[in-house]
Amino acid sequence: MNAPHLERIVIVGGGTAGWMTAAALARVLDTERTAIELVESEQIGTVGVGEATIPAIHDFNRRLGIDERDMMRFTNATFKLGIEFVDWRRPGDAYLHPFGTYGQDMNGVAFHHYWLKHRELGDATPIEAYSLPHVASKLGRFDYPETDPRSVRSTYSYAFHFDASLYGQYLRRLAEGLGVRRTEGRVVDVGLRPDDGYIDQVTLESGGTIGGDLFIDCSGFRGLLIEQALATGYEDWRHWLPCDRAFAVPSENVGDPVPHTRATAHGAGWQWRIPLQHRTGNGHVFSSAFMAEDEARRILLENIEGRALDEPRQLRFVPGKRRRMWNRNCVAVGLSGGFLEPLESTSIYLIQAAIMKLIEFFPDRRLAAPDRDEFNRQLDRKFDEVRDFIILHYKATERDDTEFWKYCRAMDVPDELARRIELFRRRGIASHSPAELFIETNWLAVYLGQGIVPAAYDPRADCLPAAETAKRLAGMRAHIRKAAESLPAHSATIARHCAAATT
Amino acid sequence: MTGGPVRNVVVAGGGLEGWAVAAALANSLRGAGVTITVTELAGIAPGPAAEHVLPQTLDFFRHLGIDAAALVQDAGATFRLGTRRRDWPAPGIAPLVAFGRYGADVGFILSIIPGARGCPRTGQLFGHGDGSERKPNCPAISRGGSAAVAAGAWPVPGQYAHDEPAA
């Protein structure tokens, strides 16, 4: 027996998270039956840090019926084949975490075991040579993948670099077209029902009120509803992820945009470089316990390539997660729910995951506790998973040139991550669960890139004679090289399909 | 006996389990220099004369290179689509638990949301959308014709030896 449906959903905050939520809910609900209202104030800036995405965003866009090329033109987007990590393992070192597989599995054994075996036999070819997105990205080339599994061009995926604020605006148009009502105004008070402490209504500066059955907190770091009104509590992860500040600044493009994000490690954090069609996004994420703000700002400006287009803007955050993303009749989506530094470009993914889980466990007016608990449990797992993957980048390093890196090398990591590192270190097992966001190929890229090399390979790799394996490896490398060289330049693919009007 | 790869495996006991283990190991480790010995144990009663298996067992057959059709003939097998329970959960009731799914998912999300709009795509809810699945989860070009495949063809396992690597 289904209980009565919700009559009104109120979304507080209109940044990327707010409009993603509004558009997705409007896409699945009949807004005549369940009204969706979004309150935002033009006076409050949005953070818009997450300018780099991961391929999971295709699912979101597809389900919303978004025309990808139209969206890319609107948001000045470029294509992304992976993330380049510079100076992470040690100064002077670099690797790429590509969106694709390495080589070809043979006889049911993962490719990297053959690579490991031949490395032991003296073949010094880096594993990158077996990744098409890696080789293509280094050549500055991009074209869409192919579906035919026999084609080497089926071995990669891609994501976008875009202006996250414009992506929000793009979704706003979509959401308003689907019946979402937007109210301009600053929320100054949150009224709770006296009997159960559920949110009853929000009061605007103008004096007006908006009531609802379900409230979505997209108000950013401060958590206007989930924390300031409901005091939900926050898990602080600074002992694992000491970075708690960032300076962000856009700069002029120098040359054609490359199809990858770059993350360069510094003395107490790292710097992102995100190439868009019309400018480059830069930011320095650092730990205030290990570096003064002036120094962090200076390092950022010294390490951007083009002319800065603005003054660096400061962001303060505490890495961690709200104790319950869904508390009473309030769901936190975006930074109000938790913050993880964008080292693996997961900010927008975590928004998307929260929205999709909310839809999966979409409540009726009873707002039953088991649904809420399951939602919280599943989202907690997502956050933990992303957190552990990010911690790996700090923990597995040879750097000891600053106090920050000495701390990271020596720190304890979550048990699950420690278990996984040990499993890989011993015999190259990087496959954990197919239901996770990061699968074997992602872990492999980061383990190897950060300098963790397994002590042994899968013994089944010995079933193929070494000479035959060597021949096949050479064939794969040649295929990949040739395929990469046959792709058009990244800028040519943009110009052909999705050039923004302003460039 | 420390370090180094395992060279000798002894399976104690034949029967269905012993020979299944031995066959799987021998198949996976063929050429890897591992000796597998099965010792039939005296005084152990034989296993059941008839067995029923789950669909997942077909994966095991495939792994071993067993032709399921030949097996049906040689072992006198019959096909199985599920289990019919009799008088369970109550006398007179005999529900069939079938190997398969019910219906098809509808639309973008679950169709259980009243008044939900349809959506052109079906599929899993995401939440674990993935950066690097084996198949691209992104818009991709589907081109028929062998020319396109030849241009970027991956050597197909098993045919690899015939596939000339690009110069």
Interface residues (C-beta under 8 A of the other chain):
Chain A: N2 H5 R27 V28 L29 D30 E32 R33 T34 I54 P55 A56 I57 H58 D59 F60 R62 R63 G65 E68 P98 F99 G100 T101 Q104 D105 M106 N107 G108 Y144 P145 E146 T147 D148 P149 R150 S151 V152 R153 S154 T155 Y156 S157 Y158 A159 Y349 Q352 A353 M356 K357 I359 E360 F362 Q378 K382 A435 E436 L437 F438 I439 T441 N442 P459 R460 D462 C463 L464 P465 E468 R472 A474 G475 M476 A478 H479 R481 K482 A483 S486
Chain B: P5 V6 S28 L29 R30 G31 A32 G33 V34 H63 F108 I109 L110 I113 P114 G115 A116 R117 C119 P120 R121 L125 F126 G127 H128 G129 D130 G131 S132 E133 R134 K135 P136 N137 C138 P139 A140 I141 S142 R143 A148 V149 A151 G152 A153 W154 P155 V156 P157 Y160 A161 D163 P165 A166 A167
